[in-house]
């Protein structure tokens, strides 16, 4: 049974930083594409960042240069480093592996 367990999120002022992590219980972790999505109130879930097994990354235009997705294959963990946060980044963030989803962590950017 594949499980994704997230940690991180929280409340931060505009311009601040947060890091979310997601442990994925799957064999062959290093080969798989991992993603972070987010869903703001009243909006559809959107892809924030993608990290392929070959290291290729893709980002939502509005987070490019501010967010970084990375992985630690030894720990089966994917990270989302979020810098220069803006109020419009407020959302529930989900890690994703194929059809499997993390439980979601809340990020609130507010002064």
LUMBATOR-953694 format. One record per residue: residue number from 1; residue in one letter; chain; x, y, z of N, C-alpha, C in turn. Coordinates in steps of 0.001 Angstrom, whole numbers, padded with zeros to 6 digits, m for minus. Layout:
residues N
<NUM; A; A; <X; Y; Z>; <X; Y; Z>; <X; Y; Z>>
...
end
This chain:
residues 111
<1; X; A; <000842; m001184; 000000>; <000000; 000000; 000000>; <000887; 001247; 000000>>
<2; X; A; <000738; 002062; m001031>; <001523; 003285; m001112>; <000922; 004333; m000190>>
<3; X; A; <001776; 004948; 000593>; <001330; 006030; 001477>; <002215; 007247; 001283>>
<4; X; A; <001607; 008429; 001339>; <002323; 009692; 001271>; <001981; 010463; 002544>>
<5; X; A; <002996; 010769; 003315>; <002787; 011459; 004590>; <003503; 012801; 004544>>
<6; X; A; <002719; 013847; 004627>; <003247; 015197; 004521>; <003536; 015806; 005890>>
<7; X; A; <004451; 016761; 005874>; <004740; 017572; 007050>; <005119; 018961; 006562>>
<8; X; A; <004949; 019922; 007446>; <005305; 021287; 007094>; <004078; 022164; 007028>>
<9; X; A; <004131; 023155; 006157>; <003038; 024115; 006085>; <003089; 025055; 007277>>
<10; X; A; <002051; 025865; 007404>; <001968; 026778; 008531>; <001557; 028170; 008134>>
<11; X; A; <001726; 029085; 009079>; <001368; 030493; 008880>; <002646; 031316; 008783>>
<12; X; A; <002726; 032139; 007760>; <003932; 032937; 007556>; <003531; 034303; 006997>>
<13; X; A; <004331; 035293; 007287>; <004069; 036633; 006752>; <004528; 036718; 005300>>
<14; X; A; <003958; 037621; 004543>; <004414; 037810; 003161>; <005925; 038042; 003114>>
<15; X; A; <006564; 037384; 002154>; <008006; 037455; 002027>; <008735; 036375; 002784>>
<16; X; A; <008033; 035631; 003591>; <008648; 034576; 004382>; <008834; 033282; 003603>>
<17; X; A; <009341; 032278; 004310>; <009642; 030982; 003701>; <009051; 029843; 004517>>
<18; X; A; <008752; 028772; 003821>; <008308; 027532; 004443>; <008860; 026372; 003625>>
<19; X; A; <008961; 025226; 004279>; <009319; 024007; 003557>; <008364; 022904; 003936>>
<20; X; A; <007831; 022263; 002915>; <006990; 021088; 003119>; <007754; 019844; 002687>>
<21; X; A; <007459; 018742; 003352>; <008093; 017483; 002998>; <007018; 016405; 002857>>
<22; X; A; <007379; 015355; 002137>; <006436; 014267; 001896>; <007220; 012969; 001783>>
<23; X; A; <006966; 012053; 002704>; <007603; 010744; 002662>; <006700; 009797; 001884>>
<24; X; A; <007287; 009137; 000892>; <006527; 008255; 000002>; <006979; 006819; 000230>>
<25; X; A; <006075; 005978; 000656>; <006416; 004593; 000942>; <006220; 003768; m000322>>
<26; X; A; <007265; 003749; m001159>; <007202; 002986; m002396>; <008601; 002540; m002755>>
<27; X; A; <008711; 001343; m003294>; <010001; 000854; m003767>; <010349; 001544; m005080>>
<28; X; A; <011646; 001767; m005286>; <012058; 002414; m006524>; <011746; 003886; m006575>>
<29; X; A; <011688; 004489; m005420>; <011333; 005905; m005307>; <012120; 006775; m006280>>
<30; X; A; <013382; 006494; m006436>; <014253; 007365; m007204>; <013867; 007464; m008672>>
<31; X; A; <013089; 006523; m009154>; <012771; 006491; m010581>; <011485; 007232; m010932>>
<32; X; A; <010734; 007609; m009924>; <009389; 008096; m010186>; <009275; 009618; m010239>>
<33; X; A; <008260; 010065; m010965>; <007905; 011472; m011004>; <007046; 011811; m009798>>
<34; X; A; <007409; 012888; m009143>; <006696; 013344; m007949>; <006231; 014774; m008172>>
<35; X; A; <005106; 015108; m007583>; <004523; 016422; m007818>; <004006; 017039; m006525>>
<36; X; A; <003925; 018348; m006554>; <003204; 019102; m005531>; <002074; 019860; m006218>>
<37; X; A; <000882; 019754; m005667>; <m000280; 020505; m006112>; <m000745; 021409; m004969>>
<38; X; A; <m001594; 022346; m005313>; <m002229; 023151; m004269>; <m003670; 023465; m004668>>
<39; X; A; <m004467; 023717; m003644>; <m005856; 024080; m003882>; <m006245; 025196; m002924>>
<40; X; A; <m006559; 026331; m003490>; <m007009; 027472; m002699>; <m008531; 027405; m002569>>
<41; X; A; <m009085; 028045; m001552>; <m010547; 028021; m001361>; <m011280; 028509; m002602>>
<42; X; A; <m012241; 027701; m003046>; <m013056; 028084; m004191>; <m012388; 027935; m005537>>
<43; X; A; <m011175; 027351; m005540>; <m010442; 027198; m006804>; <m010128; 025740; m007057>>
<44; X; A; <m009786; 025451; m008318>; <m009419; 024082; m008666>; <m007991; 023786; m008202>>
<45; X; A; <m007732; 022512; m007994>; <m006389; 022084; m007645>; <m005473; 022319; m008852>>
<46; X; A; <m004280; 022843; m008586>; <m003353; 023133; m009669>; <m001972; 022565; m009371>>
<47; X; A; <m001284; 022203; m010450>; <000062; 021672; m010334>; <001030; 022816; m010031>>
<48; X; A; <001770; 022667; m008962>; <002734; 023685; m008552>; <004133; 023337; m009042>>
<49; X; A; <004536; 022100; m008849>; <005894; 021696; m009218>; <005929; 020207; m009492>>
<50; X; A; <006799; 019831; m010411>; <006982; 018428; m010798>; <008468; 018124; m010845>>
<51; X; A; <008817; 016941; m010374>; <010213; 016499; m010408>; <010234; 015086; m010954>>
<52; X; A; <010806; 014940; m012131>; <010873; 013626; m012757>; <012058; 012834; m012208>>
<53; X; A; <012043; 011526; m012495>; <013111; 010669; m012026>; <014474; 011044; m012585>>
<54; X; A; <014476; 011667; m013769>; <015748; 012069; m014370>; <016194; 013447; m013913>>
<55; X; A; <015456; 014044; m012986>; <015822; 015344; m012447>; <015163; 016526; m013125>>
<56; X; A; <014418; 016267; m014172>; <013709; 017355; m014858>; <012671; 017968; m013933>>
<57; X; A; <012587; 019282; m013937>; <011605; 019977; m013118>; <010694; 020849; m013981>>
<58; X; A; <009515; 021081; m013426>; <008556; 021964; m014079>; <007825; 022711; m012980>>
<59; X; A; <007575; 024007; m013207>; <006930; 024833; m012193>; <005775; 025630; m012777>>
<60; X; A; <004792; 025874; m011930>; <003733; 026818; m012245>; <004382; 028183; m012464>>
<61; X; A; <003958; 028897; m013473>; <004601; 030166; m013801>; <004665; 031121; m012610>>
<62; X; A; <003623; 031152; m011827>; <003562; 032128; m010732>; <004501; 031817; m009577>>
<63; X; A; <005108; 030620; m009557>; <006032; 030271; m008469>; <007471; 030131; m008940>>
<64; X; A; <007681; 030254; m010245>; <009039; 030114; m010771>; <009972; 031136; m010126>>
<65; X; A; <011151; 030642; m009725>; <012122; 031513; m009076>; <011908; 031662; m007584>>
<66; X; A; <010765; 031189; m007081>; <010473; 031304; m005642>; <010387; 029934; m004973>>
<67; X; A; <009860; 028954; m005678>; <009681; 027609; m005134>; <010699; 026658; m005756>>
<68; X; A; <011113; 025671; m004962>; <012036; 024653; m005456>; <011583; 023279; m004987>>
<69; X; A; <011440; 022363; m005927>; <011121; 020982; m005590>; <012415; 020182; m005618>>
<70; X; A; <012557; 019293; m004634>; <013766; 018472; m004570>; <013404; 017147; m003920>>
<71; X; A; <014373; 016229; m003946>; <014101; 014921; m003367>; <015345; 014394; m002672>>
<72; X; A; <015121; 013543; m001688>; <016196; 012796; m001043>; <015845; 011328; m001230>>
<73; X; A; <016517; 010691; m002172>; <016177; 009301; m002502>; <016469; 008344; m001361>>
<74; X; A; <017452; 008670; m000542>; <017785; 007795; 000586>; <016682; 007805; 001646>>
<75; X; A; <015908; 008881; 001660>; <014838; 009007; 002657>; <013444; 008887; 002039>>
<76; X; A; <013386; 008585; 000739>; <012084; 008502; 000052>; <011237; 009746; 000308>>
<77; X; A; <011876; 010885; 000247>; <011205; 012132; 000608>; <011326; 013158; m000505>>
<78; X; A; <010235; 013848; m000757>; <010223; 014964; m001700>; <009913; 016226; m000906>>
<79; X; A; <010550; 017319; m001299>; <010421; 018579; m000578>; <009878; 019678; m001506>>
<80; X; A; <009255; 020651; m000887>; <008899; 021872; m001608>; <009351; 023042; m000741>>
<81; X; A; <010408; 023702; m001193>; <010901; 024896; m000522>; <010186; 026096; m001117>>
<82; X; A; <009533; 026870; m000270>; <008744; 028009; m000727>; <009332; 029287; m000135>>
<83; X; A; <009856; 030132; m000989>; <010449; 031400; m000568>; <009643; 032570; m001126>>
<84; X; A; <009872; 033738; m000560>; <009196; 034965; m001000>; <007694; 034747; m001140>>
<85; X; A; <007120; 034158; m000122>; <005712; 033781; m000188>; <004813; 035007; m000280>>
<86; X; A; <003720; 034831; m001007>; <002737; 035885; m001222>; <001375; 035427; m000706>>
<87; X; A; <000502; 036362; m000382>; <m000831; 035959; 000078>; <m001553; 035036; m000909>>
<88; X; A; <m001300; 035207; m002188>; <m001964; 034351; m003182>; <m001408; 032925; m003203>>
<89; X; A; <m000359; 032666; m002433>; <000135; 031296; m002290>; <m000636; 030521; m001223>>
<90; X; A; <m001514; 031198; m000526>; <m002319; 030536; 000498>; <m003169; 029443; m000114>>
<91; X; A; <m003030; 028229; 000411>; <m003722; 027068; m000145>; <m003397; 025851; 000702>>
<92; X; A; <m004084; 024760; 000414>; <m003680; 023466; 000938>; <m002779; 022829; m000114>>
<93; X; A; <m001617; 022385; 000326>; <m000627; 021813; m000568>; <m000622; 020294; m000421>>
<94; X; A; <m000612; 019603; m001570>; <m000667; 018149; m001601>; <000516; 017593; m002389>>
<95; X; A; <001167; 016575; m001859>; <002134; 015866; m002679>; <001404; 014743; m003421>>
<96; X; A; <001956; 014391; m004559>; <001273; 013446; m005450>; <002268; 012495; m006085>>
<97; X; A; <001874; 011236; m006128>; <002631; 010195; m006829>; <001621; 009339; m007560>>
<98; X; A; <001538; 009517; m008872>; <000572; 008766; m009661>; <m000843; 009052; m009196>>
<99; X; A; <m001545; 008000; m008766>; <m002916; 008185; m008301>; <m002987; 008345; m006785>>
<100; X; A; <m001854; 008466; m006153>; <m001797; 008573; m004697>; <m001523; 010014; m004262>>
<101; X; A; <m002147; 010386; m003137>; <m002062; 011755; m002650>; <m001698; 011790; m001175>>
<102; X; A; <m000953; 012825; m000793>; <m000743; 013083; 000612>; <m002004; 013662; 001242>>
<103; X; A; <m001946; 013833; 002552>; <m003129; 014289; 003277>; <m003357; 015791; 003149>>
<104; X; A; <m002361; 016502; 002673>; <m002485; 017941; 002511>; <m002006; 018698; 003738>>
<105; X; A; <m001327; 019815; 003493>; <m000909; 020692; 004588>; <m001291; 022120; 004227>>
<106; X; A; <m001742; 022852; 005211>; <m002225; 024205; 004997>; <m001071; 025202; 005032>>
<107; X; A; <m001018; 026049; 004034>; <m000080; 027170; 004009>; <m000913; 028446; 003992>>
<108; X; A; <m000671; 029296; 004969>; <m001367; 030583; 005045>; <m000329; 031691; 005037>>
<109; X; A; <m000451; 032581; 004088>; <000468; 033710; 003987>; <m000329; 034975; 004289>>
<110; X; A; <m000046; 035536; 005427>; <m000829; 036689; 005876>; <m000034; 037507; 006879>>
<111; X; A; <m000277; 038801; 006864>; <000350; 039677; 007852>; <m000592; 039904; 009034>>
end
